[in-house]
Amino acid sequence: MGDMKDAQFGMIGLGTMGRNFLLNVAEHGYSASGYDLDAEKAEAMNTESEGYDVEGFSDLEGFIASLGSPKKIMLLVPAGKPVDSVIESLLPYLEKGDIVIDGGNSHFPDTERREAEMAERGLAFLGVGVSGGAEGARRGPSIMIGGKKEVYERVRPILEAVSAKVSDEPCAALVGSGSAGHFVKMVHNGIEYGLMQLICETYDILSRGMGKKADKASAIFAEWDSGELNSFLIEITAKVLAKKDPDGEGNLVDKILDTAGQKGTGRWTSEVALEMGVPIPTIDSAVTMRQISSFKEQRVELSHEYPKVIGMLDDSLDLETIKNGLFAAFILTYAQGMSLLAEASAEKGYGLDLAEIARIWRGGCIIRASLLEDIRKAYAANEDLRNILFDSSFRAMLDGPVSDLREVTTKSMSAELPSYCFASCLVYFDAATSGRLPANLLQGQRDFFGAHTYKRVDKDGTFTTDWE
């Protein structure tokens, strides 16, 4: 393409995600420019964008000159210092009314700081969560926008156009003010951690607990994907399990080292929930299991010290029970994440529309699932819903599957399989639906050693006791 002077959209960061997002923008009829310090990535952009109104740059001034005014510049760079560094380099070129969009996995306190700093300079800023990976960026991601409504309106046509569509509805929305976009994306990733670990524990039950090879497990997950468990994560699980090793015999999954990585968003979700006093035990336990997995050498050594005899579950646990137990666990994981969003909305003044969040999660994002339409309906019917467990349709959905969850949890753990996320879902349900918990003893203990006081069930007031 020739010299551009009025590109409608700019992108900084031309890794796979950035290039795919820009191609998506161009495919929807918008002219676009991209910039990356790495000349090879800029060149890759130009190669891939043949036939589209897109140009890649490796010099910042050329990139800036190619943009129309007011500038709309999105960043898809690693979270943390790189974002601040890029914004710093842009400031000399920005004018009042220009918009900077941070599309990375930034921690929400950083987003709050950046929005305030930009506002002082008369510049507009949006913190935007983008989910769907490289393929989503190209074909349509789920886009969670946080910031001022009037700023979003100026980029809404582009972001809605490139987003995933479900029933012709765009999976992009202004979810709330300030850092709401990045907060919602963080919780999305926390839910993702929980669902993925639940699926992994299910795979462990099928493989080590029931002796099913990867191909058989793949077929089971593929069948489940056609029912109420229909979701992106179940779908790709079937594909991952079926993949043959390109460098040898058998299935690739059996050759992959069992140590998991993480980029921090799951841990951030746990930290925030802890600060806010919101229980999300399944997300917490998923983070813990990733951490335990990283101690591979230590685990191998300890496995010799404490040898296990994994019990075979063929006779005592059937596939229908496992499927229903996993379905109940999925519901309870979404319940925990959504309850954290409800609490954060009140505490941080985000004004989150939980029905709208469930709506835009139905397509494009990693945790997209048929279940999200039921969640959307529940919050649309009652915007003050504190937890989806209060919703009558979810009460009906959990009626039988909770018993299956209990059976899956107890039998798999009796077989010495570490089903931590299944157990956390079950304990969450049992505790959250218990009219009485043993915290009365806890309050007695606290008052004993620290005179922390307690309340009584039979009269008003606050009390303390000389226990000795």
C-alpha positions in Angstrom: 0.0 0.0 0.0 1.1 3.6 -0.5 1.9 6.3 2.1 -0.9 6.5 4.7 -1.7 9.7 6.4 -5.0 9.0 7.9 -5.1 5.5 9.3 -8.2 5.1 11.4 -6.6 2.7 14.0 -3.1 2.2 15.2 -1.5 -0.8 17.0 1.7 -0.9 19.0 3.0 -4.5 19.4 3.1 -6.6 16.3 3.4 -10.1 17.8 1.0 -12.7 16.6 -1.9 -11.2 18.7 -1.2 -7.6 17.5 -0.9 -8.6 13.8 -4.0 -10.7 13.9 -6.0 -8.0 15.6 -5.0 -5.4 13.0 -5.8 -7.8 10.1 -9.2 -8.2 11.8 -9.6 -4.4 11.9 -8.7 -4.1 8.2 -11.0 -6.9 7.2 -13.9 -4.9 8.6 -13.1 -1.9 6.4 -10.9 0.2 8.6 -7.5 1.5 7.6 -4.8 0.6 10.1 -1.1 1.1 11.0 1.1 -1.0 13.2 4.4 -0.4 15.0 7.0 -2.7 16.5 10.6 -2.0 17.5 11.4 -5.4 15.9 11.7 -4.7 12.2 11.0 -8.4 11.4 7.6 -8.2 13.0 6.8 -5.0 11.1 7.8 -6.7 7.9 5.7 -9.8 8.8 2.8 -7.4 9.2 3.4 -6.0 5.7 3.7 -9.6 4.3 0.5 -10.8 5.9 -1.5 -7.7 5.2 -1.2 -7.9 1.4 -4.6 -6.8 0.0 -5.6 -5.0 3.2 -5.4 -1.3 4.1 -2.7 -2.0 6.7 1.0 -0.9 7.0 3.6 -2.0 9.5 6.3 0.4 10.8 9.5 -0.1 12.8 10.1 3.7 13.2 7.8 5.4 15.7 7.6 8.8 13.8 6.6 7.1 10.6 3.9 5.2 12.4 2.6 8.4 14.2 2.6 10.3 10.9 0.4 7.6 9.3 -2.4 8.0 11.8 -5.4 10.2 11.3 -6.5 12.7 14.0 -7.7 12.2 16.7 -5.4 9.2 17.0 -6.7 5.9 18.3 -3.7 3.8 19.4 -4.0 0.3 20.9 -1.2 -1.4 22.8 -0.8 -5.1 22.8 2.5 -5.4 24.7 3.5 -7.4 27.8 1.9 -6.0 31.0 3.9 -4.0 33.5 6.9 -1.7 32.7 6.6 -2.2 28.9 3.2 -0.5 28.9 4.5 2.5 30.8 7.6 2.6 28.5 5.4 2.7 25.4 3.1 5.3 26.8 6.1 7.5 27.8 7.5 7.2 24.2 4.1 8.2 22.8 3.5 11.3 24.9 5.5 13.8 22.8 3.3 12.9 19.8 -0.1 12.9 21.4 -2.6 15.8 21.4 -5.7 16.5 23.4 -8.5 14.1 22.4 -6.2 11.3 21.3 -7.1 7.9 22.7 -4.7 5.3 24.1 -6.1 1.8 24.5 -4.2 -0.8 26.7 -5.3 -4.2 25.3 -2.9 -6.3 27.4 -3.4 -8.2 30.6 -2.5 -5.2 32.8 -3.1 -5.3 36.6 -6.1 -3.1 37.3 -4.2 -0.8 39.8 -1.8 0.1 37.0 -4.8 0.9 34.8 -6.2 3.2 37.4 -2.9 5.1 37.7 -2.4 5.3 33.9 -6.0 6.7 33.3 -5.4 9.4 36.0 -2.0 10.3 34.5 -3.4 10.6 31.0 -6.4 12.6 32.1 -4.0 15.2 33.6 -2.6 15.7 30.1 -6.0 15.9 28.5 -5.6 12.5 26.9 -8.2 9.7 26.8 -7.4 6.2 28.0 -9.2 2.9 28.0 -8.2 -0.3 29.8 -9.4 -3.2 27.6 -9.4 -6.9 28.3 -9.1 -9.0 25.1 -9.8 -12.7 25.3 -9.5 -15.4 22.7 -5.8 -15.9 22.0 -4.3 -15.4 18.6 -7.1 -17.1 16.8 -9.7 -14.9 18.6 -7.8 -11.8 17.7 -8.0 -12.7 14.1 -11.5 -14.1 13.9 -13.3 -12.3 16.7 -12.3 -12.0 20.4 -14.4 -11.1 23.5 -13.6 -7.5 24.4 -14.1 -6.1 27.9 -13.8 -2.3 27.9 -13.3 -0.1 31.0 -13.3 3.7 31.1 -15.5 6.7 30.3 -18.6 6.1 28.1 -17.9 9.1 25.9 -14.4 7.8 25.1 -15.6 4.3 24.4 -18.3 5.7 22.0 -15.5 7.0 19.8 -13.9 3.6 19.2 -17.1 1.5 19.7 -17.8 0.9 16.0 -14.3 -0.6 15.5 -14.2 -2.7 18.6 -17.7 -4.0 18.1 -16.9 -4.8 14.4 -13.9 -6.9 15.2 -15.4 -8.7 18.2 -16.9 -12.2 18.1 -20.6 -12.4 17.4 -23.3 -14.5 19.0 -26.7 -14.3 17.5 -25.4 -11.3 15.5 -24.7 -9.5 18.8 -21.1 -8.2 19.3 -19.1 -9.7 22.2 -17.7 -6.3 23.1 -19.1 -3.9 25.7 -18.2 -1.1 28.1 -18.4 -3.3 31.2 -17.8 -0.4 33.7 -15.8 2.7 34.6 -12.1 3.1 35.3 -10.2 -0.1 35.5 -13.3 -2.3 35.1 -12.2 -3.8 31.8 -9.0 -5.2 33.2 -10.6 -6.3 36.4 -13.2 -8.3 34.5 -10.6 -9.8 32.3 -8.6 -10.8 35.4 -11.6 -12.5 36.9 -12.3 -14.2 33.5 -8.7 -15.6 33.7 -9.3 -16.7 37.3 -12.4 -18.6 36.2 -10.3 -20.0 33.3 -7.8 -21.4 35.8 -10.5 -23.1 37.8 -12.2 -24.7 34.7 -8.9 -25.9 33.3 -7.8 -27.5 36.5 -11.2 -29.2 36.8 -10.8 -30.6 33.3 -7.3 -31.8 34.1 -8.5 -33.5 37.3 -11.2 -35.2 35.2 -8.6 -36.4 32.7 -6.6 -37.7 35.7 -9.6 -39.7 36.8 -10.2 -41.1 33.3 -6.5 -41.9 32.7 -4.9 -42.9 36.0 -8.1 -43.8 37.8 -9.9 -45.7 35.0 -7.0 -46.7 32.7 -8.4 -44.9 29.7 -5.8 -44.0 27.0 -5.6 -40.5 25.5 -7.7 -41.4 22.4 -10.5 -42.8 24.5 -10.4 -39.8 26.9 -10.6 -37.6 23.8 -13.7 -39.3 22.5 -15.3 -38.9 25.9 -14.7 -35.2 26.1 -15.8 -34.8 22.4 -19.1 -36.4 23.3 -19.5 -34.3 26.4 -19.0 -31.2 24.3 -22.2 -31.9 22.5 -24.3 -31.6 25.7 -24.6 -29.2 28.6 -20.8 -29.1 29.1 -20.4 -27.5 25.6 -17.6 -25.1 25.8 -14.4 -24.0 24.2 -12.2 -25.6 26.9 -14.0 -29.0 26.6 -13.7 -28.8 22.8 -10.0 -28.1 22.7 -9.4 -30.8 25.4 -10.7 -33.4 23.1 -8.4 -32.1 20.3 -5.3 -31.9 22.6 -5.8 -35.5 23.8 -6.3 -36.8 20.2 -3.1 -35.1 18.8 -0.5 -37.6 17.7 3.2 -37.0 18.5 4.8 -35.5 15.4 8.2 -36.7 16.6 7.4 -40.2 17.7 4.9 -42.8 18.5 1.6 -42.3 20.5 -0.2 -39.2 21.6 1.6 -35.9 22.2 -0.1 -35.3 25.5 1.7 -38.3 27.0 5.1 -36.7 26.2 4.4 -33.3 27.7 6.2 -32.5 31.0 3.6 -32.1 33.8 4.7 -28.7 35.0 2.3 -25.8 34.4 3.2 -22.1 33.9 1.2 -19.0 34.8 1.4 -15.3 34.0 -0.1 -14.0 37.2 -3.8 -13.2 36.4 -5.1 -16.2 38.4 -2.9 -15.3 41.4 -4.1 -11.6 41.1 -7.7 -12.9 41.2 -7.0 -14.8 44.4 -5.2 -11.9 46.0 -8.0 -9.4 45.3 -10.7 -11.9 46.5 -8.7 -12.4 49.7 -8.5 -8.6 50.2 -12.3 -8.2 49.5 -13.3 -11.1 51.7 -15.0 -13.0 48.8 -14.6 -16.8 48.8 -13.3 -18.2 45.5 -11.7 -21.5 46.7 -11.7 -23.2 43.3 -9.7 -20.5 41.7 -7.4 -20.5 44.7 -6.9 -24.2 44.5 -6.2 -24.1 40.7 -3.5 -21.5 41.4 -2.0 -23.8 44.1 -2.1 -26.8 41.8 -0.1 -25.0 39.2 2.4 -24.0 41.8 2.7 -27.6 43.1 3.2 -28.8 39.6 6.2 -26.6 39.2 8.0 -28.5 41.9 8.6 -31.5 39.6 11.9 -32.7 41.0 10.7 -32.5 44.5 7.4 -34.3 43.6 9.3 -37.2 42.0 11.6 -37.5 45.1 8.6 -37.5 47.5 6.7 -40.0 45.3 9.4 -42.6 46.2 9.1 -41.7 49.9 5.3 -42.0 49.8 4.5 -44.6 47.1 0.9 -44.5 45.9 -1.3 -47.3 44.8 -3.8 -45.5 42.5 -7.1 -47.3 43.0 -8.9 -48.3 39.8 -12.3 -46.6 39.6 -13.9 -48.6 36.7 -16.3 -50.4 38.9 -17.3 -47.7 41.3 -17.5 -44.5 39.1 -19.3 -44.3 35.7 -18.9 -41.7 33.0 -22.4 -40.2 33.5 -21.5 -39.5 37.1 -18.2 -37.9 36.2 -19.9 -35.7 33.5 -22.6 -34.5 35.9 -20.1 -33.9 38.6 -17.9 -31.8 36.3 -21.0 -29.9 35.2 -21.9 -29.0 38.8 -18.2 -28.0 39.4 -18.4 -25.7 36.3 -21.5 -24.0 37.6 -19.9 -23.5 41.1 -16.7 -22.0 39.5 -18.6 -19.5 37.5 -20.7 -18.7 40.6 -17.5 -17.9 42.5 -16.1 -15.6 39.8 -19.4 -13.8 39.2 -19.8 -13.2 43.0 -16.4 -11.6 43.1 -17.4 -9.3 40.2 -20.6 -8.4 42.1 -18.7 -7.5 45.2 -16.0 -5.6 43.3 -18.6 -3.6 41.5 -20.0 -2.4 44.8 -16.7 -1.8 46.5 -14.9 -0.1 43.6 -18.0 1.7 42.1 -17.5 0.1 38.7 -21.2 -0.2 37.9 -20.8 -3.6 36.4 -23.7 -5.1 34.4 -23.2 -8.8 35.1 -25.7 -9.9 32.5 -23.8 -7.9 29.9 -20.5 -9.5 31.0 -22.0 -13.0 30.7 -23.3 -12.0 27.3 -20.0 -10.9 25.9 -18.3 -14.0 27.4 -20.6 -16.2 25.3 -18.3 -15.9 22.2 -14.7 -15.3 21.4 -13.2 -15.7 24.9 -11.5 -18.7 26.4 -14.3 -19.5 29.0 -17.1 -19.3 26.4 -19.7 -22.0 27.2 -23.4 -22.7 26.6 -23.8 -22.2 30.4 -23.1 -18.5 30.0 -26.4 -17.9 28.3 -28.1 -19.3 31.5 -25.9 -17.0 33.6 -26.9 -14.1 31.4 -30.6 -14.8 31.8 -30.2 -15.1 35.6 -28.6 -11.7 36.0 -31.0 -10.2 33.4 -33.9 -11.3 35.4 -32.4 -10.0 38.7 -29.6 -7.5 38.5 -29.2 -7.6 42.3 -28.5 -11.3 42.3 -25.8 -11.9 44.9 -24.9 -15.4 43.7 -26.3 -17.5 40.9 -27.0 -20.2 43.5 -30.0 -18.1 44.5 -31.5 -18.4 40.9 -34.2 -21.0 40.6 -33.0 -22.3 37.2 -29.5 -23.0 38.8 -31.1 -24.7 41.8 -32.8 -27.0 39.4 -29.6 -27.6 37.4 -27.6 -28.5 40.5 -30.3 -30.7 42.0 -28.8 -34.1 40.9 -25.3 -33.1 39.8 -24.2 -32.0 43.3 -24.6 -35.6 44.4 -22.5 -36.7 41.4 -19.9 -34.0 42.4 -19.8 -35.5 45.9 -19.3 -39.0 44.5 -16.6 -38.0 42.0 -14.7 -36.1 44.8 -14.9 -38.7 47.5 -14.1 -41.7 45.2 -11.3 -40.0 43.3 -9.6 -38.8 46.5 -10.0 -42.3 48.1 -8.2 -43.6 45.0 -5.3 -41.2 46.0 -5.9 -38.8 43.0 -5.4 -35.2 44.0 -8.8 -33.8 43.0 -8.3 -30.4 44.7 -10.6 -28.3 42.5 -13.4 -30.9 42.7 -13.1 -30.9 46.5 -13.0 -27.1 46.6 -16.3 -26.8 44.6 -18.0 -29.3 46.9 -16.8 -27.6 50.1 -17.8 -24.2 48.7 -21.3 -25.5 48.0 -21.7 -27.3 51.3 -20.4 -24.3 53.3 -22.2 -21.6 51.2 -25.5 -23.5 51.7 -25.1 -24.2 55.4 -27.2 -22.3 57.8 -24.7 -22.9 60.6 -20.9 -23.3 60.5 -18.5 -24.0 63.4 -17.3 -20.4 63.4 -19.0 -20.1 66.8 -16.1 -22.1 68.3 -13.7 -20.0 66.3 -15.1 -16.8 67.9 -14.7 -18.4 71.3 -11.1 -19.2 70.6 -10.4 -15.7 69.3 -12.0 -14.2 72.4 -10.0 -16.6 74.7 -6.5 -15.5 73.4 -7.2 -12.0 72.2 -10.4 -10.7 73.8 -11.7 -10.2 70.2 -15.4 -10.4 71.5 -18.3 -12.3 70.0 -22.0 -12.0 69.5 -24.7 -14.3 70.8 -27.7 -16.0 69.1 -30.1 -15.3 72.0 -29.6 -11.6 72.7 -28.2 -8.4 71.1 -24.8 -6.9 71.9 -21.1 -7.7 71.8 -19.6 -9.9 74.6 -16.3 -11.0 75.9 -15.6 -13.7 78.5 -12.9 -14.5 81.1 -12.5 -18.1 79.8 -10.4 -19.2 82.7 
